Amino acid sequence: MEYKFIKFTLENSVAVITLNRPEVLNSFNIPMAKEVQDALTKCEEKNSIRAVVITGEGRAFSAGQDLAEAAPKDEPLADPGKFLEESYNPIIKQIYEIEKPVVAGVNGVAAGAGANIALACDIVVASEKASFVQAFSKIGLIPDSGGTYFLPRLIGLQKASALMMLGDKLTAEEAEKIGMIYKVYKEDEFEANLKTLSSKLAEMPTRGLALTKKALHQAMNNNFYRQLNVEKEFQIEAGKTNDYKEGVSAFLEKRKPNFIGD
Ligand code: T3D
């Protein structure tokens, strides 16, 4: 598939998906969503890709649904369910299921589905210029794109309810303070830090990270006893990887490990 609304680059085992409709703050139309889905499929399929970054071009990460597409001139409003089915739910599921770490590099404002795509990622870092808005209530919709699943788990029900009902804009610094995101970087250090973080992830034991991701997902719904079994099961799997052998050997030989990702 040729990309018109995203940029897709691969460097040192890190794939970077850049949302690229800056004139409308990288809001999603269906063609852009399809391109993101295609790029995520490539990330899943290619063994050489060991970490994925999602970021935005220009001053925004993404303003969510393109409201001009949702409300075409002289036509009735589009059915919101269509956008969830065609655009957002497949993307959120791909981010959740892909067996590689996915980093949201939130370079600017992230609103509506844009905010919740970021929150679905495994690690969210942001520029100090970034902000997060659960914009849905302001247009009479409910939060979607996994937001009602992830946000209360990240920051608790009380804060999630308030942010989702009021639609207040949260600065990146505030988001970091309440545990909604991992880290805020100074604007002039954002790109370099994002690159360092994603390259580091791409050099780590990829299979182990995938199992870590899956175990954490299961922990969201398991009780304590079931989760101990999940840890045992996944640890047995991690213990069979070449990267486990390499990690232990490197430690004992006092050298830097060279992980191959399986
Ligand atoms: O049916 C369905 O919709 C179902 C799907 C739902 C998923 C959703 O994501 S619903 C939520 C949709 N998003 C929003 O409601 C956010 C709308 N945008 C804003 O609230 C603000 O733009 C921001 C808070 C994100 C940023 O504000 P600001 O002041 O920095 O920028 P701005 O001036 O509002 O926007 C700049 C331009 O981008 C502007 O165009 P112009 O005037 O320069 O030609 C604006 O119209 C455009 N833009 C911003 N957001 C969208 C958009 N165009 C289309 N769709 C947008 N979502």
Residues whose N, C-alpha, C, O or C-beta is under 5 A from the ligand:
A	BS01	T3D	E23 V24 L25 S27 A63 G64 Q65 D66 L67 A68 A70 A78 D79 P80 F83 V109 A111 G112 A113 G114 A135 F136
